[in-house]
Each structure stands twice: as structure tokens, then as C-alpha cells.
Amino acid sequence: NFWRRVIDIPDAVLWDTHQKLKLRLVQFVRERVHAQRERVGESPESVRAANRLLDPEILTIGFARRFASYKRGALLFSDKERPERLLNDTTRPVQFIFAGKAHPRDEGGKALIQEVYKFSRESGFHNRIVFVEDYDTYIARRLVQGVDLWLNNPLRPLEASGTSGMKTPPNGGLNLSVLDGWWGESYNGNNGWAIGAEIRDGSIDFQNEVDSSTLYQLLENQIIPLYYAKPDGKLPLAWLQLMRESIRSVTPVFNTHRMVKEYTERLYAPAAQAHREFLADNCAAATRLSEWKRRMRKDWSQVRIDDVRVGNEDRQSIPVGESLQVSACVHLGSVDPQHVRVEVYHGEAEDGGIKNPATAMLDQSSQNGDGSYIYRGSVPASESGAYGFSIRVVPTHPHLQQNHELRLITWS
């Protein structure tokens, strides 16, 4: 309820505050570039020209982060003519501010920086694209506070999080991003824009082509017209609504409070509890776990899946809404059945493998007396299509920190 009060901020107050931050960003960039050109010995004319870079009244898009190849820092320039038209439009121009560093050994990342910097100095992009060197937290702070729109276009699914985009909404900025990392959770259709659909089967070149085309289309047909639409001649009222929704939907959810809370609940508190349990009785639980691991590694070679059966009369065609009945005869030898988990690993069948996999537990139903056990269970047929499955056995223990800690697994 607290963050819904952002709706009550008057249009003029919200816009004026944002414009002041953007003006401060423009002045900051001019000073940085002026000093940069002076330091490297550019001509007096070039140094003076730094004072004419950017315009606080123009739609300003920021891109700043570690320059790694998968982040595609030069995607905007895939079709050079289209950004050139956007930048030099006489009535609705756009400007971009780039910043970032590459790892010293990342030659691909360094090449991307050189490519972006080269574009920024071309005559067709004059004064409309700036690369700010020596990226650090201070530069990042100025950028996320002053830009109108934050651009993020990594290759899916390689984005781990995307924290830079989280810092823009508290300042009234919007996001234009691939639905990867945090934006896949945050995007609601009214707080920014999503670039392209996920492409699972195409090549990287094909994904680059699709995403760059989507990026241009969003800028040309939605973002730029919306920013410059001012019914009263002064304020972009529809853009202001998106700013409010961006602040309201992102700020209370993506913040350090949530981060610390989830780390505490999911990691630190369980780790502390495990430490107490292992420490008790002169580390008896830790000793037992260590001995259990030793035995499992020694005896796991006895584990095998002797037989897998499907109980349905029609094994090839299962109607949607029904379930596939599965049973497996699993030989455990000297391994205790309470220390294994037998699962059906199932999903869409594709090229001899399983796509978008899920698992379902099989329950022990009987014992054969020779170290073999029968496990039974079912897999719901929730959607139509060609599906496959396999049976697997993995060790389990209440004190394991994660399911595959022993790196032991047996497949049918």
C-alpha cells in the first residue's frame, strides 16, 4: 500500500524531478568527455565540442555494465542505418550513453567496447552517442539516476541477474530488456518493454537478428512515440504512468532488503542449523554422515535398474488428462532403500533426448528378497505431444546440502 502512493505524485513534480536528474547526468557526461579529450590531446575544437554533447530534452537511453560478448553491447548497431535515422530525427530524436569495462583477458569484450566507441565518434552519430570511459560505481549512479530508459540485451539464457536494471526504476527510469535474469520476473507489461521472444532452436546469429529487429521496432513504434506524446504540450502523460508503475512494481520487490532476507532464510539459517546439528554430541551427526557417504560410494556400483514397465494398455497413446503408469525393478544390493530416491525423468521427446524435463517420484511397493525392489508411480499427461521418460536412482540423506552432492546417479 505504501508504494501505491506513488500514483498520487503530481505529474509536474515527478517529471520536473526526473528532468533535473537528467540535466545533472548530461552535465556530468560533458565534463567527463571534456576531460577525456583534453587528456588524450585532441584538438581544441574537439574538446570544446564536448560541451555540446547530448540534450536533456531528448529521450536518453543508457547501457552500462561489464562488457562481455554475451551481453551484446553493439546489438544496437546491427543495422547501422536504422539507429542513424533514430538519432538524427528532427522531431523525435534519441540519444544513447554507453559505459562499461571488460575483463583484461576478455578480448571479445574489449573488441565490443572499441566497436561502440568507434560508432560514437562517427559523424552520423555525432553528439547523440557517448561512451564514458573508466566505468565505476560513481558513473553507474549518475546513469541510473538520469536516463529515461535502461537497455539490456544479453543472449538468453546467460543473464545471471541484471542488477543495473533494478536501480533505474527507483529513479523513475524504465527498462527495455530481454526477458532473462531479473526482468523475466519483474516485467508485467506496464513497467517497461521486453525484447523478443525466447528462441530455443535457432543459432546465435538468428537470435541476434530477431532481437535487433525487435529492438528497432519497439523503439520506432512504441517507445519513441510514447515519450514524445504530450497532449498538453508540456508533459508526456502516458510515459509518466509507466514511470509510476515502474517505481511501484520494482522498488519494493527488487532491493537489498529482499536479498538479505532470502539469503538468510534459504542459506544462512539452514547452514547455521546444520552446523548446530553436526556439532552436537561431539560431532556425532557429522561422523555418521561421513561414514554414510563412504559406504554409498563403495556400494553404489551394485545399484542398477533391471526392468522398466508401462502399465497402460495403450503404451503409445495416453489421452490428455490421464496418467502414464510406470513401474521399475531396481536392484540396490546392500544399499538401504531408505537412502535412495527413484524418479521418473520425463519431458518432451526431442532428437533422442528430453526437453524441458521434470521429475516424479516412484514409491517402493514390494521387495523381491534378493536386494531388488519394485517401485511404482505415475506421470500426468497434461499436454499433447511426443514425450519420453527415463528412470533414475539417486542417493538421499536428510543432511545432504543438495540433491546431487555425491555425484552418484544410475539411469535406466
C-alpha angles and dihedrals in degrees: 000000000000094000093047086070088077084082088068095059106112115248094238094050094049094046095044091051092050093047091052090054091048092050089051089051092050092050091047093051092048091053093048094048092043090055091043094053092044092051095052092048102250119168120282089247091055091048092051090047089065087074089064096052117123130354123238091216094060127088103267122204123191131206116177130150143097107318105234122157094246091056089066098215092179097047090110090065096053089110104029096194096059098056089042090058091048093049095048100040105135096215105029110023127171132210132198133208116199128188136159149110134240128218109266090243096043101099092174092054092048090050090054091054090051090049094051092045090050091054091048091060097047117111094238090059095040114154091351101082123047131180112203111206130216095035116208140150092280092057090044090053092053092047099050090046096052112032123095094213134022117214122209121166112162125158110268130273096014101085108105096193121319103223094173089069091053091060095057101066096060085061094049095261125140130222130235104187149144111260094255134108114004096346091068087064099037104043111100102166094257104062101060140318137293121221115224133319124280112273112203102171105035128093123257090256090054092049090049090052094048094045095047090050091049091048092054093045093051092049095045100040106029118010103044096042090048094050093051096041103110110165092184093042092246114058132043094228098182091048090051090056090055090049090055092048091048091053093043099046101038109033100062093044106039107051142106091265090064091042094054092042094053094043088051096047098039102034119007099044095045089046091051091048091049090050091054092048094048092046095052121102093014092308093306094153092049090049092050092048091050091050091047091053090050092052094045092052090048096047102034093093087071091063115100139148108236101180141008122194137183114217099200117106091226104046095178101051123042114177117234109264095034128090138242109238111217133183130179134191106218123189110210100168108191094350112113110242091222087065097057134069118209114203141179108229105203143164146119113334113238129164093335093311139085122259124203092006128205132179135227126191122241117212125221109251105170146356127232096203097238097084091280126120136190117229124191137187146130140249117212116233096221099159138026122253142077112312136178137191143192134192122237136181123209131176119252135192131165092239098052111117093214135007098254098039094126094046089226121137138151123204132198 
